[in-house]
Amino acid sequence: MTRRGVIVLIAGVAGVSAVGAALWPQFSGAKRLTHPWPILARELLPMDAAEWPALSGRCDAALAERGRPLDASSRVAGFEWDEIGILSGRDLQAVHAALAETIAREFGEGRVLVVDRWVLSETQAAMCALAGRAVAGSG
Amino acid sequence: MAFRDLLERPLERDVETDLCIIGAGAAGLTIAHMFEGSRLRVCIVESGGRAFDEAVQDMYRGENVGVRYGLETTRLRYLGGSTNHWTGVCGLLDPVDFEPRPWASAPGWPISLGSLLPYYERAHDVLDLGAFEYDPARVAPERKFPAFDPRKLVVRLLRLSAPTRLGQKFADELASSENVLCLLNGSVVDVEVSGTGRSVSGVRVATLNGDDSRVRARAFVLACGGLENARLMLHSSASPTGLGNASGLVGRFFADHLHHPGTSYVVTRGDWWRVFQRVDRGGTRSTPTICLGDEVQRSERLLNARLGLAQTDPKPEARAGAVCLSIFGNVEQQPSEENRVELSDQRDALGVRRIRLRWSPGELDQRTMERSSIILAEELGRLGLGFVRLETMLDSAAFRNRVRRASHHMGTTRMSLEPAAGVVDTNCRVHDVDNFYVAGSSVFPACGQINPTLTIVALAIRLGDHLGDRLE
């Protein structure tokens, strides 16, 4: 790689990081990729994070009843997740945009669930289930 | 002096007049105002005086079967009637309200919305509403309303009266009238028919100090409100089942609007919702509001509903920093034969049997309230504007007991083409009786989502035109 190429690459990485930090200040710490579902959930779910653990199981149940259970091979809006909901190595801005688009589409298609009186799209219910587990898993 | 307080100056003889109007509320005063200065003699019989009186109001007390309904607190019995406490919210019925809706046992109106529009326009003058305009985009062109799917949700306009107190508005006119006599503190205690039973000969008027007299007229208009109209017809000595009750439908199909209890709310960001705040322009006031679209009502077999949004305190269970908006508004109630005004065995101070009201919200009412909130959630979620948390009451018992009603009394003398299907015809004349008319929301065969007063006044003007043609 040429010296010019290295400079462009560094500048590019710095720029992306700055934009990302501005959009999601939560990502700017050392643990920023530890639990992305909770971070995304804060943006895309209506309830306070303290509600997630209690809602997690109910969201699981509601999704199962809908015939869309979360399991090891599940994807949420096309993204794979591990057992505590880590999406390491993903471009979280892209994930956020894709999730928001999926959620909006599901609302438009009437693909909603009522969980503890919250009207959630199927993807929001999955996120809530995962976020609740992640919060519980992280102690 | 066209006011005559019967407690101060009893009648020396029976009154003979062209038109007798029973009740000086929104409908009765509107009709009387139309005939002011005409060649016709008009007599209004008002149970109350010019101000609230506990003893008169007590005649509204009654019994409840089912959910408690404040018979004595949801209406007022003195000059101006319930316009003395109304909030001034006005609007047009929606096209779907006029259609037969078999899933809701709603027969539809036997007249069209189009035929009512000229009367709605004239009603604007009575209620001091200003220009006749119901297009939100024309009233508030600078506001960018959410791009709802019009099959599901539409933005309509409410118009806000001051609110006009009709008793005050027309008091001077009545006081100086030469052809309109307004009897105060005289309660109609019986409607009497002629020998054939096909026409009303007169009404008996009694006072709380024991005087008794009659008003005879060529035509009568019963305009006492949606509960009292049925009560007086049922109580009439005309027949064992009352007046004009061959169909057995007098008193049936009582309906009110149901209010969202205010515990559903939207979690959102920003201030997009401010487009639904009041518009004050050119001396008139309006409020854009969200209503269920006609198409979703048909496709999902729902009743009509409207959904207002108002900022409320942040909710602890909502995400931090969110703006919370409570959801309020009217849900139409399904017309049900079981919701009805009957006569109690108890009597009021003048011997008229009190009302026994059987009333309860039903399953379709509940489903419409819940589903309308979810439809709002779907549309706000689709547009990325926010998310909804529903009411705290999801089981039917809690719904019946906690739901609030709007105190709009409708449906008890419904309009129909066929005598077997209702109580009054399309001119608001009682089917079986040649000269007896009913004015007010008791003639509504379906009530939609909109508050009733503008429609009451529009129908009263329409009836006034008809009576003018007939009597002159």
Interface residues (C-beta under 8 A of the other chain):
Chain A: R42 L45 P46 M47 D48 A49 E51 A100 I103 A104 R105 E106 F107 G108 G110 V112 V114 R117 W118 V119 L120 S121 Q124
Chain B: D149 V267 P316 E317 A318 R319 A320 A322 S373 I374 A377 E378 E379 L380 G381 R382 L383 G384 G386 F387 V388 R389 L390 E391 T392 L394
